[in-house]
Amino acid sequence: MKYSKKSGNSKVKDLSLAKSGAKNVAWAKDHMKALAQVKKKFEREKPLKDLFVGMALHITKETAFLIETLQAGGAKVAIAGCNPLSTQDDVAAYLANTNAIVYGWKGETTAEYWKNLESVVGQLKAAVDAGFKIATIDDGCDLVSLIHEKYTKLLDHLVVGTEETTTGVIRLRAMEKSGALKCPVIAVNDNKTKHLFDNYYGTGQSTIDGIIRATSTMIAGSKFVVAGYGPCGEGLSKCARGLGAIVSVTEVDPIRALQARMDGFEVVKMSEAATYGDIFVTVTGDINVITLKHIKKMKTGTILANSGHFDVEIDVRNLYKQAKSVEQIRPGLQKINMIGEHFIYLCGEGRLVNLACAEGHPSVVMSLSFCGQALAIEYGIKNAEKLENKVHVLPGKIDNHIATLQLEAIGIGIDKLTAEQEKYLASWQSGT
Ligand SMILES: NC(=O)c1ccc[n+]([C@@H]2O[C@H](COP(=O)([O-])OP(=O)(O)OC[C@H]3O[C@@H](n4cnc5c(N)ncnc54)[C@H](O)[C@@H]3O)[C@@H](O)[C@H]2O)c1
């Protein structure tokens, strides 16, 4: 990998893309009105003064606005991507020209990915030496787990970490359970204003967007198989149905399988779906959900994509090993030739398709998620003395505040409980 230019400490692909990055960031800001309100408050109150934030987040136009919000609060920021294929190079170039330190480009090797995270750790160390408090923002838990594995001295200075996605929260809860977690972490994913909107509406729409950009395939009339019926899988199944697909769902959880059935979807085993599906999307957070055994049963020309956090849901490693040949058909789409005439198409190398092949979620939904991130960092700093080394959830009051900011942004007023209603709802005496 060659970098055409370097700016300050940053390492990005091409600084000449900064102008296009600025336009994309401006578009995002225009659609992130709730976060703009948080930024205004941060400008007034400077709650993040003397704080250095190390981030491992998708480097997108929306993340750029989160960084500006943190900076408005007084923080200094260094960021690496949280996926080798998700960085928007023009946004990285734009950020490298600001006060942020950026390490990331689209198409990093796995070694480069980890080196970039190490560079963020290097900035955190320097910040500690310079007397800053430090915090982390993760999407997938790679940064915090790296610090726990290799840079434990930093943990004494780490006031709070935040986590964006379900898979990261699952890893953190496993760390907490085994006694390995040595700093307080806030599970931003668990905000209602995050997973009920970002995972559900965001992943639903942007996953389809990624598949269409990679393949330009017709969704209407296709047999569309979704593995996993969490908020992401549910949103995706409903989006695909909305576009006219015939949707089947696979699950391992009986409750969610039943929900999918009652929502009107076929619920089948993957071994059965493999025989008839046209498009498959995994969105489970689990490993080897689609294996070679399944792929061998699939029709020639089947399209495979993953929208779960890591590229382990489709067994791509063995798929590449067993392939007769791999052809890059167009950006984000490979034809994998198997034995005989059999082939399948793989989107985004099995990495999350909405970011590898499209731009991630629409800005408006990221505004909600990133209000959660900004307010979680503020909450962590304000409550540093009280927070134990556990996975915490933000108080409901903050979640409601985020929803209120967004309702105001789109000009919607809602009713307020009357005193009589409040009393009624808090009482148990009155029945029929
Ligand atoms: N693409 C994106 O932008 C994006 C956005 C948010 C979350 N995510 C990621 O998507 C994944 C799913 O997120 P979620 O919030 O819906 O998670 P979730 O844990 O609530 O739901 C996952 C579902 O998958 C099911 N599942 C697990 N193993 C399975 C298997 N082998 N076969 C079929 N189903 C299985 C689980 O029972 C569960 O119902 C996570 O990895 C999360 O980090 C991606």
The ligand as an SDF file (V2000), in Angstrom:
LIG
                    3D

 44 48  0  0  0  0  0  0  0  0999 V2000
  -23.9340   -3.4480    9.0280 N   0  0  0  0  0  0  0  0  0  0  0  0
  -24.0610   -2.5300    9.9620 C   0  0  0  0  0  0  0  0  0  0  0  0
  -23.9220   -1.3230    9.7300 O   0  0  0  0  0  0  0  0  0  0  0  0
  -24.4240   -2.9450   11.3470 C   0  0  0  0  0  0  0  0  0  0  0  0
  -25.1380   -2.0640   12.1860 C   0  0  0  0  0  0  0  0  0  0  0  0
  -25.4790   -2.4920   13.4810 C   0  0  0  0  0  0  0  0  0  0  0  0
  -25.0820   -3.7500   13.8970 C   0  0  0  0  0  0  0  0  0  0  0  0
  -24.3420   -4.5510   13.0540 N   0  0  0  0  0  0  0  0  0  0  0  0
  -23.9050   -5.9010   13.4310 C   0  0  0  0  0  0  0  0  0  0  0  0
  -24.8800   -6.8110   12.9250 O   0  0  0  0  0  0  0  0  0  0  0  0
  -24.9200   -7.9800   13.7410 C   0  0  0  0  0  0  0  0  0  0  0  0
  -26.3450   -8.1960   14.2380 C   0  0  0  0  0  0  0  0  0  0  0  0
  -26.7420   -7.1050   15.0430 O   0  0  0  0  0  0  0  0  0  0  0  0
  -28.1180   -7.1610   15.8800 P   0  0  0  0  0  0  0  0  0  0  0  0
  -28.1670   -5.9030   16.6710 O   0  0  0  0  0  0  0  0  0  0  0  0
  -29.2540   -7.5320   15.0200 O   0  0  0  0  0  0  0  0  0  0  0  0
  -27.7250   -8.3900   16.8620 O   0  0  0  0  0  0  0  0  0  0  0  0
  -28.5920   -9.3740   17.7690 P   0  0  0  0  0  0  0  0  0  0  0  0
  -27.6020  -10.1420   18.5750 O   0  0  0  0  0  0  0  0  0  0  0  0
  -29.6900   -8.6540   18.4670 O   0  0  0  0  0  0  0  0  0  0  0  0
  -29.2870  -10.3530   16.6980 O   0  0  0  0  0  0  0  0  0  0  0  0
  -28.5960  -11.3540   16.0300 C   0  0  0  0  0  0  0  0  0  0  0  0
  -29.5600  -12.5110   15.7500 C   0  0  0  0  0  0  0  0  0  0  0  0
  -28.8540  -13.5210   15.0340 O   0  0  0  0  0  0  0  0  0  0  0  0
  -29.2570  -14.7860   15.5450 C   0  0  0  0  0  0  0  0  0  0  0  0
  -28.2390  -15.7950   15.2580 N   0  0  0  0  0  0  0  0  0  0  0  0
  -27.0800  -16.0610   15.9340 C   0  0  0  0  0  0  0  0  0  0  0  0
  -26.4510  -17.1090   15.3750 N   0  0  0  0  0  0  0  0  0  0  0  0
  -27.2030  -17.5000   14.3130 C   0  0  0  0  0  0  0  0  0  0  0  0
  -27.0730  -18.5170   13.3430 C   0  0  0  0  0  0  0  0  0  0  0  0
  -26.0400  -19.3630   13.3730 N   0  0  0  0  0  0  0  0  0  0  0  0
  -28.0350  -18.6400   12.3960 N   0  0  0  0  0  0  0  0  0  0  0  0
  -29.1100  -17.8010   12.3860 C   0  0  0  0  0  0  0  0  0  0  0  0
  -29.2810  -16.8150   13.2860 N   0  0  0  0  0  0  0  0  0  0  0  0
  -28.3400  -16.6730   14.2370 C   0  0  0  0  0  0  0  0  0  0  0  0
  -29.4500  -14.5370   17.0300 C   0  0  0  0  0  0  0  0  0  0  0  0
  -30.2870  -15.5300   17.6010 O   0  0  0  0  0  0  0  0  0  0  0  0
  -30.0860  -13.1560   17.0530 C   0  0  0  0  0  0  0  0  0  0  0  0
  -31.4980  -13.2040   17.0080 O   0  0  0  0  0  0  0  0  0  0  0  0
  -23.8780   -7.7290   14.8270 C   0  0  0  0  0  0  0  0  0  0  0  0
  -22.6480   -8.2620   14.4200 O   0  0  0  0  0  0  0  0  0  0  0  0
  -23.7970   -6.2180   14.8880 C   0  0  0  0  0  0  0  0  0  0  0  0
  -22.5960   -5.7700   15.4750 O   0  0  0  0  0  0  0  0  0  0  0  0
  -24.0400   -4.1820   11.7860 C   0  0  0  0  0  0  0  0  0  0  0  0
  1  2  1  0
  2  3  2  0
  2  4  1  0
  4  5  1  0
  4 44  2  0
  5  6  2  0
  6  7  1  0
  7  8  2  0
  8  9  1  0
  8 44  1  0
  9 10  1  0
  9 42  1  0
 10 11  1  0
 11 12  1  0
 11 40  1  0
 12 13  1  0
 13 14  1  0
 14 15  2  0
 14 16  1  0
 14 17  1  0
 17 18  1  0
 18 19  2  0
 18 20  1  0
 18 21  1  0
 21 22  1  0
 22 23  1  0
 23 24  1  0
 23 38  1  0
 24 25  1  0
 25 26  1  0
 25 36  1  0
 26 27  1  0
 26 35  1  0
 27 28  2  0
 28 29  1  0
 29 30  1  0
 29 35  2  0
 30 31  1  0
 30 32  2  0
 32 33  1  0
 33 34  2  0
 34 35  1  0
 36 37  1  0
 36 38  1  0
 38 39  1  0
 40 41  1  0
 40 42  1  0
 42 43  1  0
M  CHG  2   8   1  16  -1
M  END
$$$$
